[in-house]
Amino acid sequence: MGLVRPRAVTAAGYHLFDDADVERLRFIAVAMGAGLPLPDVARVLTAFDRGDAERMEQARGALRRRIKERRRALNEFAALLKRLGAADTVAPVKGASS
């Protein structure tokens, strides 16, 4: 998808990245670790790169909806585990209503 491009490549073939690239990689890793699909993450980054505020806000809105859906699903799962006795205490995920 080309979401992060190295600033340079050494003669030995090592890709060199700057601090902004590392932060971008961190954003991608955290977003995907949270269960957000790569195409959604790519839309946010592409809009950011283009300085397209309207598309960036649309992409952020889509990400916020996905995050809310994930929180709701996690809370439902936690409630199920609690009913099954699989967990003594399961804290609900903040920011979502069951």
N, C-alpha and C positions, 0 to 999 in steps of 0.2 A: 504494500500500500504506500510505501515511501513516506511514512509519517515523521521519520527522523533521518536526516542525511548527515553523514560525517562532514566536518569542516575541512578535513584533509585526510589523505591516506598516505602513510609513510612508505618509503621504499620497501620496507619489510612487509607491507600489506596491512599494517595496523590502522584501524579507523580512529580518528581523533575527533573528540566531541568537546564542546565548551560547556560552561555552566548552564546556559539556557537549554542546550540539548539534553543535559542530564535531568533538568527539571521537567522537561517535556516527556522524557522516558519514564520518570517517576509518576507523572500524571497518568500516562497510559497504563502503567503497571497497576496503580491503585484503582483506577476505574475498572480495568478488566478483572482485578481481584475482587472487586465489589459485585461482579457479575454483569457489568455493562458490556454489551456486544461491541466489538471493534468498529463496525461501521458507524455506530452512534458516536463513539469517541472520535473517530476520524472526521465526522461532520463538525464537531465542535472545533477541532484543531484547524480544519480547512477554513472555516468561517473566521477564526481568529487570525490566521495567516493573511487572509484577504482583507482584513479590517472591515468585514461585513457585519455591522452591528445587528442588523435585523435577523440575518440567518444565525448569528451567534446566539441571540436571545431565543430563537426558535429551537436551536439545538440544546441550549441549556434547559429550556422548558421540557423537552423530550427526556433529557437526562433526569430532571427532577421527578417527572412522572414515573420513570423506571425505578428510581431510588425509592419512591413512595410505595410502589408495587412490591419491591423486594422486602421492605420493612414490614408491610402487611403480611406477606407470605411467611416471613420469619416469625412474626408474632403468632400466626395461626399454627405454625409448626411447634413453637414453644408451648402453646396451650395444649396441643395434642400430646406432646411428651409429658406434660404435667398430669393430664387426665389418665394417661397410661401408667403413671407412676415411674416413668423412666428418668425423672429428674426431681430432686427434692425442691429445688428452687430454680426457676428459670425467669430471668429478668426480661421484661418486654423490651423491644427495640424502641428507642425514643423517636418521636416524630411520625409515628404511624398509629392510626386507630384500627382496632381489630374489627 
